Amino acid sequence: MSATAAASQALTPKQHRILDYLREHADERTYFKSRLIGDELDLSAKEVGANMPAIEDGEFDVDVERWGYSSSTTWKVVA
């Protein structure tokens, strides 16, 4: 099993939803606000923020980096 597959299996269902959303939209844009991700996935910005570190720290096909904090945490995502 690859490291990416093993890391992906360790994610919770919410984290999988967030990762799938980022994968789907990373080609269209680079910066994502927790609030807007939450709006799209019916989660609160706090839920998104609490779950993003698992994606940020994992080895996936998208790189996630905490970028800013004004009016909701912004995440830089590179596919």
C-alpha positions in Angstrom: 0.0 0.0 0.0 1.4 3.4 -0.9 1.9 6.2 1.7 -0.8 8.2 0.0 -3.3 5.4 0.2 -2.4 4.7 3.9 -2.7 8.4 4.8 -6.0 8.6 3.0 -7.4 5.7 4.9 -6.5 7.4 8.2 -8.8 10.4 7.4 -12.2 10.8 8.9 -15.3 11.1 6.6 -15.3 14.9 7.1 -11.6 15.1 6.2 -12.3 12.9 3.1 -15.1 15.3 2.0 -12.8 18.3 2.4 -9.9 16.6 0.6 -12.2 15.6 -2.3 -13.5 19.2 -2.5 -10.0 20.6 -2.6 -9.0 18.1 -5.3 -12.0 19.0 -7.4 -11.4 22.7 -7.2 -7.6 23.1 -7.0 -7.2 23.5 -10.8 -9.7 26.4 -10.7 -8.1 28.4 -7.8 -5.3 28.4 -5.3 -6.7 30.0 -2.2 -9.7 28.7 -0.2 -11.3 30.2 2.9 -12.5 27.8 5.6 -15.8 29.6 5.7 -16.4 29.1 2.0 -15.4 25.4 2.1 -17.8 25.0 5.0 -20.6 26.6 3.1 -20.1 24.3 0.2 -19.9 21.1 2.4 -22.5 22.1 5.0 -19.8 22.4 7.7 -18.9 25.3 9.9 -15.6 27.2 9.3 -14.5 25.8 12.7 -15.1 22.2 11.6 -13.1 22.9 8.4 -10.3 24.5 10.4 -10.2 21.6 12.9 -10.0 19.0 10.1 -7.5 20.7 7.7 -4.3 19.9 9.7 -4.8 16.2 9.0 -4.9 17.0 5.2 -2.1 19.6 5.6 0.2 17.1 7.4 -0.7 14.1 5.2 0.9 13.1 1.9 -1.7 13.6 -0.7 -1.9 14.7 -4.4 -2.6 18.3 -3.2 -0.3 20.5 -1.0 -2.2 22.4 1.6 -0.6 25.3 3.6 -2.2 27.6 6.1 -2.0 31.0 4.5 -3.9 33.7 6.3 -6.4 34.5 9.1 -8.4 37.5 8.1 -12.1 36.9 8.2 -11.7 33.1 8.2 -8.5 31.1 7.8 -7.3 31.0 4.2 -5.6 27.9 2.8 -3.2 27.8 -0.1 -3.8 24.6 -2.1 -1.6 23.4 -5.0 -2.5 20.4 -7.0 
